Amino acid sequence: MAKIKLKRAQPHVDMTPMVDLFSLLLTFFMLTASFRPQEAKVIDSPASVSDKTTPDKDVISVLVSKDDKVFFNMDNGKDTSAHFRNQLITKISDIYRLSLNEKEIKAFGQGSSFGMPLKNLKAYLNEEDAGKKEAMQVGIPMDTVGTQYPELEIWVAYARELNPTAEVAINGDAEANYKTVKKVMDVMQSKNVNKFNLVTNLQKEEATLDDLK
Amino acid sequence: MAEIIEGSGSGKKQGGRRVPKKMGAHIDMTPMVDLMCLLITFFMLTTAFSKPKVMEITMPEKTDKEDITEQPKVAADRTYSILLSGDDKVYWYWHKDVPEGQAVPATLNKTDFSKDGLRKILLRKNEKVFTEIYELKEKVKKGELVMINDSLNAQIKRIKKSDKKAPIILIKADEKTKYKSIVSVVDEMAICNIANYAIVDITPEEVALIEKAPK
């Protein structure tokens, strides 16, 4: 008996609409993407009703993590050819004799927030391993050792000198101690910064007349 | 092109020759779709959609050491101090309750960050300004009053300044305070439309008072 051959239909799904949609989405995401910069620590900002957006250029920002470590960040400015970060590190390297080479300066220029004592900076910039790099982020020393200033003051002072128009943002974790934030503010105030931008998450909340009763 | 013409034109005329089967141009799109999926996922995950917001705060300028005893004089009957401590504790006192010749009152009032706590207290103290601003905003919302945002903000500022009896809030935090509490209090000032407030250093007397305060 002849076997009846079942005609097997090749399951051909027309993928064109799907591909169309994907292309569209891809284009959309590529065009709207503004990359989240890699921060030294994950910061969980407290909530507030403020809806002012963070300026994205010309900002000196200080991160205060949950475990009260302090990190510093500065951007290259609106005019990207200014390379504030490179200038900053060159200056600091000269003054504090860190003897950083071209490559290390470049690495710093492309980086983002960091926090370690000045003496460890060279080793940090040379470290390739991401895990070890993260372990080296121990926070900028905030204590006054002897007659020495807190190191944050050095960074703030030179950053302000290079970019006097930069605004200061404090990105503190909700669970950080106010004591540390206060210390950061004191350092800033000693450098004549009295206006701060506290980074927060928007959470709409409104009081009504009923709340009065 | 040349081949297609040959296939349909001369193919039939030559009788015995088999007409080459026309293949539909089926390109395997799977790798492309795979790649696209990957890229989309990548972009979706790395895109920061909501930009973080900032709250502006201006700290009172640090005075030189010799002026430190010279605290700015404020009217006691409109000044309130909010004291913060660890575990989200909030206390407050009215400067008029401070006995003559003393730095701090005998006891502190305890409150919390809830709607009926600190907010209610602040709203009641700032009732006049708050009601005015609220009514103005309502009017704009309902369309009874057409105003661009800038002039609305200017108007709000004017209302805030107009009340000469509006409260002055001093925010003080001790060593145990979490950053979150400070932000909440400053936020509360924005919600309640309080114009005059400042974060100032806590005095040792006030720290002692917090220690004694009901838990």
Contacts between the chains, C-beta under 8 A, distances in Angstrom:
chain1	res1	chain2	res2	distance
A	15	B	29	5.1
A	15	B	33	6.2
A	18	B	33	6.8
A	19	B	29	6.0
A	19	B	32	6.9
A	19	B	33	6.0
A	19	B	36	7.1
A	22	B	33	6.7
A	22	B	36	4.3
A	22	B	37	7.0
A	22	B	40	6.4
A	23	B	36	7.0
A	25	B	40	5.4
A	26	B	36	5.8
A	26	B	39	5.6
A	26	B	40	5.4
A	26	B	43	7.1
A	29	B	40	6.3
A	29	B	43	3.5
A	29	B	44	6.1
A	29	B	47	6.2
A	30	B	43	6.1
A	32	B	47	6.6
A	33	B	43	5.5
A	33	B	46	6.7
A	33	B	47	4.8
A	34	B	47	6.9
A	34	B	48	5.8
A	34	B	51	7.9
A	35	B	46	5.7
A	35	B	47	7.6
A	35	B	48	7.0
A	36	B	46	6.3
A	36	B	47	7.6
A	36	B	48	4.1
A	45	B	52	6.4
A	46	B	179	6.7
A	46	B	180	4.6
A	46	B	183	4.2
A	46	B	184	7.1
A	47	B	183	7.8
A	47	B	187	7.6
A	48	B	53	7.1
A	48	B	55	4.9
A	48	B	183	5.9
A	48	B	184	8.0
A	48	B	186	7.6
A	48	B	187	4.3
A	48	B	190	7.4
A	49	B	187	5.8
A	49	B	190	5.6
A	49	B	191	5.9
A	50	B	53	5.3
A	50	B	54	6.6
A	50	B	55	4.0
A	50	B	56	7.4
A	50	B	187	7.4
A	50	B	190	6.6
A	51	B	53	5.8
A	52	B	53	6.1
A	52	B	54	5.4
A	52	B	55	7.4
A	52	B	56	6.6
A	53	B	51	5.1
A	53	B	52	7.8
A	53	B	53	6.1
A	53	B	54	7.2
A	54	B	51	6.0
A	54	B	52	5.1
A	54	B	53	6.8
A	54	B	54	5.0
A	55	B	54	8.0
A	56	B	51	7.7
A	64	B	179	6.9
A	169	B	54	6.3
A	171	B	52	7.8
A	172	B	179	4.5
A	172	B	183	7.9
A	173	B	179	6.8
A	174	B	178	7.1
A	174	B	179	6.4
A	174	B	180	4.0
A	174	B	183	7.5
A	175	B	178	6.0
A	175	B	179	7.4
A	175	B	180	6.7
A	176	B	178	7.0
A	176	B	179	4.4
A	177	B	175	7.8
A	177	B	176	7.7
A	177	B	177	7.3
A	177	B	178	6.4
A	177	B	179	6.8
A	178	B	84	7.6
A	178	B	173	5.0
A	178	B	177	4.0
A	178	B	178	6.3
A	178	B	179	5.2
A	178	B	181	7.0
A	178	B	182	5.4
A	179	B	175	5.3
A	179	B	177	7.5
A	180	B	179	7.9
A	181	B	179	5.1
A	181	B	182	7.3
A	182	B	173	7.6
A	185	B	59	6.2
A	189	B	59	6.3
A	189	B	61	7.5
A	189	B	62	4.9
A	190	B	62	7.2
A	194	B	58	5.8
A	194	B	59	5.2
A	194	B	60	7.7
A	194	B	61	5.5
A	195	B	56	6.8
A	195	B	57	7.4
A	195	B	58	5.0
A	195	B	59	7.8
A	196	B	56	7.4
A	196	B	57	5.2
A	196	B	58	7.7
A	196	B	59	6.9
A	197	B	54	3.9
A	197	B	55	7.2
A	197	B	56	5.8
A	197	B	57	7.9
A	198	B	54	6.3
A	198	B	55	4.6
A	198	B	56	7.8
A	198	B	57	5.9
A	198	B	183	6.2
A	198	B	186	7.7
A	199	B	52	5.1
A	199	B	53	7.5
A	199	B	54	5.5
A	200	B	52	7.3
A	200	B	53	5.6
A	200	B	54	6.7
A	200	B	55	5.1
A	200	B	183	6.2
A	200	B	187	7.8
A	201	B	52	6.9
A	201	B	53	6.9
A	202	B	50	7.4
A	202	B	53	4.7
A	205	B	187	8.0
A	205	B	191	6.2
A	206	B	191	6.9
A	207	B	119	6.2
A	207	B	123	6.0
A	207	B	130	7.2
A	207	B	134	7.9
A	207	B	191	5.1
A	207	B	192	6.1
A	208	B	134	7.2
A	209	B	131	6.8
A	209	B	134	6.0
A	211	B	115	6.4
A	211	B	119	6.1
A	211	B	120	6.3
A	211	B	123	5.6
A	212	B	120	7.6
A	212	B	123	5.2
A	212	B	124	6.6
A	212	B	127	6.3
A	212	B	130	7.4
A	212	B	131	7.6
